[in-house]
């Protein structure tokens, strides 16, 4: 419910480096710290490169700017090609090269001596390579007289051609052709135009750094007839791919939190992202927490050099334009750049054109120019000398101040960069006020945090700014930094008591969305009530927040008593926002309690209010109403308030509860069996809120449920780690009621019923105390299954009766279906026929609610009951469940059904003439590989898929052989598309 915080959603929320520093190695000619990063985002290019080099002769060109991963791509391709029996030779061009003829190619050939067997024969031409390849000098013949009369370069070129031809099938990879000398280009052009029959070449370059006419090989080139190959142009990684890269180094939770910032800083350049990830991993290894210093991390040296080497060759006018763009920090118009540089219109146009041609600047929109990514801008900015940088900031303020629409945030930024606090403070205050007015909470929060960190801020402005920040934080989706700052500010004794009370109230309500410390939240609310004695509207809001039904240490009756008191107090206030706040929280409490009055009160919500914050409270109430409806099993009824809440969150910019609406829709879709695209939705939704927030916890909980269905039990346990504490006192009870039963279900699947029964005691105790039996979270049927598996039939019966009594008079279709489910389980041993009928009734109820997945689970249980006494009826129900699980790709669930049907002799035969898969993974091998990638062992895979350990060993061996990897790298092979079926 309602964005309530609990605990962090994954064990690596305080991340630890997933890659040991010694294992990280840099691609290309680097020092060797990056090999541990996953290879992501280049699957199509890798396939194209490998396929283009499988048959000779072939020439493949790979283009891409510095840091895009050309070297890593070639390294991955080399591993694949060597795995298929091809020899791979590699050479590199360098900006500072020694006068060695055809240096990169000769360097590569020096490593080829081991490829020649004792009987290898060399042409007379190769003799001229003896001084350059001493490893083979003794085996080369003496030069013939007809060769000696030729020019030296021509002799050497023919020698290289003949030596490569004598190697047989071989791949020659030469990197960084933009640094190649003329002789090397001539040699590679010769080899490309007239290659030895078995030679394959892969050549990389940066187009923007090619000399002269920008021909890669010095002259125009077209592949001759019979020469294969392709052209590959690398582009930056997408945000999702940067997150995947990050997950390989710092873990999925930290990657989800930091992925967007990593992407924005790097612009999708793998080199830049990896450098930042090394910084984060180093921080974690030193106990540096959550990577807060990423914002201040240095520009990677290689990127710094690449950018500034291009700037260095520009004329002074173009350099001035580039520096002006770096100071402005946002895409700028040609006119703005001219104003900062002082260039005339024509001069500015020529300078800007030169910067664009050199690929230092890019067009970021119609008539707007800037850098490709943040780090490229910083690389230039940090090289601008102080006096010039200061002058450019002054000119930026002048230029921006002369615009029709004042860019207040930008002006404040430039004033701050000048170090003029007196000039910056009023501009920053104005910019923050404007950001609040237009609803840009992110910009407002950043400015307000900067202001509050400034000791020179006057006391009256500090109080006003802190109060504004507390309001912004309350509505924000990610306000961790703000809450830390506000926690320090409320300790200031100079704050007026009512102001401190209001800040404390907003802080407490913000903590309810972001913090894991429930006790502190309650304490802050209680203190706020005392401090707000003179402001009844706010005091009533604090009291309502205390009694909205989320606490485990009070009963619902006690919550309603306190809520009634809040209603009486708010009646003394004429503040519409206070009334809307209390009404929203009262509706929430009634909905949690299963009281129909919640729906009546929803009609009184002030939907026509002109106040944005009032409308946000309306959205909050409707969201919570829809959430409660879902948990009570009223899925159809949940949709109308959910739709209305979603529209209101969009129109009012209420991002936190917009995400909450997405979570409810996610849960509805999971229950209904609409699973297509769920993984992508998890990827996009999890980073949208703070770590530990209730909405993030609920999202991860659904992911865990999906992983359970697909046999990824280890991953599900990771996601559910916050619920694996055995302590219910610290949490908002609804989250534990939903998460712990999923963990207990894994216990049951792993044949650990006593562990399941034990872990369910905490949530059951909370439910008995709270009185919320109408919540249909599968707690009761899971507990009954665990109790029966432990031989505790009397406890199971008592629990069922207790739950049935608890929902009397409530409208809870989900809980009613759960009671039928439990009674069916209880009757299974004594009266299988009656048990079947009860489970069938429960299944029909779930189908009516719209829970296709749970209905399929009940079909499975009902079918198992009848396999012995009525095999036909039992098989029909199991097949019905199997069909649903197969459609959903619920691997583990489907495997259980097949195993039961097989054991009962009822499994439909496979079509005759089984397909052979050759080098591709079979469907079963694909399932095994997917489970291996989650860290599952052979025994766990056997349990999940219903196979014998020996069969699993066979499938594991085949999958590893076909993928060409070890168990530790299966996940990477799957991501890289090592098997076309994956």
Secondary structure as UniProt FT lines:
FT   TURN            2..3
FT   TURN            11..12
FT   HELIX           21..23
FT   TURN            28..29
FT   TURN            35..36
FT   HELIX           43..53
FT   STRAND          58..63
FT   TURN            66..67
FT   HELIX           70..83
FT   TURN            84..85
FT   STRAND          87..92
FT   TURN            101..102
FT   HELIX           103..110
FT   TURN            111..112
FT   HELIX           113..115
FT   TURN            118..119
FT   HELIX           124..129
FT   TURN            130..132
FT   HELIX           134..139
FT   HELIX           145..148
FT   HELIX           152..166
FT   STRAND          170..175
FT   HELIX           177..179
FT   HELIX           182..193
FT   TURN            197..198
FT   STRAND          199..205
FT   HELIX           207..209
FT   TURN            212..213
FT   TURN            216..217
FT   TURN            225..226
FT   STRAND          228..233
FT   HELIX           239..250
FT   HELIX           252..266
FT   TURN            267..268
FT   HELIX           270..285
FT   TURN            286..287
FT   HELIX           292..296
FT   HELIX           301..312
FT   HELIX           316..328
FT   HELIX           334..341
FT   HELIX           345..357
FT   TURN            358..359
FT   STRAND          362..365
FT   TURN            366..367
FT   STRAND          368..370
FT   HELIX           374..381
FT   TURN            382..383
FT   HELIX           386..401
FT   HELIX           408..417
FT   TURN            418..419
FT   HELIX           421..438
FT   HELIX           441..452
FT   TURN            455..456
FT   HELIX           459..475
FT   HELIX           480..489
FT   TURN            490..491
FT   TURN            493..494
FT   HELIX           497..514
FT   HELIX           518..531
FT   TURN            532..534
FT   HELIX           536..546
FT   HELIX           556..570
FT   TURN            571..572
FT   HELIX           576..592
FT   TURN            593..594
FT   HELIX           597..602
FT   TURN            603..604
FT   TURN            607..608
FT   HELIX           612..631
FT   TURN            632..633
FT   HELIX           635..652
FT   HELIX           655..672
FT   TURN            676..677
FT   HELIX           678..686
FT   TURN            687..688
FT   TURN            691..692
FT   HELIX           694..709
FT   TURN            710..711
FT   HELIX           713..719
FT   HELIX           721..723
FT   TURN            724..725
FT   TURN            729..730
FT   HELIX           733..749
FT   TURN            750..751
FT   HELIX           753..770
FT   TURN            773..774
FT   HELIX           779..789
FT   TURN            790..791
FT   HELIX           793..806
FT   TURN            807..809
FT   HELIX           813..827
FT   TURN            828..830
FT   HELIX           832..849
FT   HELIX           852..866
FT   TURN            867..869
FT   HELIX           871..888
FT   HELIX           891..903
FT   TURN            904..905
FT   TURN            918..919
FT   HELIX           923..933
FT   TURN            934..935
FT   HELIX           938..945
FT   HELIX           949..963
FT   HELIX           967..969
FT   HELIX           970..975
FT   TURN            976..977
FT   TURN            980..981
//
